[in-house]
């Protein structure tokens, strides 16, 4: 039987958001995998939001993400968000990865 490491391969938060989402879909229902992929997804999402933002919008988007990143994790912890078989548990790692992605997107 394949381990989570085997299923994830060399996946990291530096991968495309679309690659990570495909992997989350493939591993739907596997909570351990979702908890590993969650921080990677948050990093890739925040990075992509910043990269896709026009230069004049980057400060506003960065401020919005700076609030939304921990806010989303808090909402998950308080069960204020819908959960499905591709939702990770709330974690500090997801918050830190989200901020890492935000900074990666700012400097690109």
PyMOL commands that set and color helices and strands:
alter all, ss='L'
color gray80, all
select helices_A, chain A and resi 4-8+17-26+31-52+55-77+92-107
alter helices_A, ss='H'
color red, helices_A
deselect
rebuild
show_as cartoon
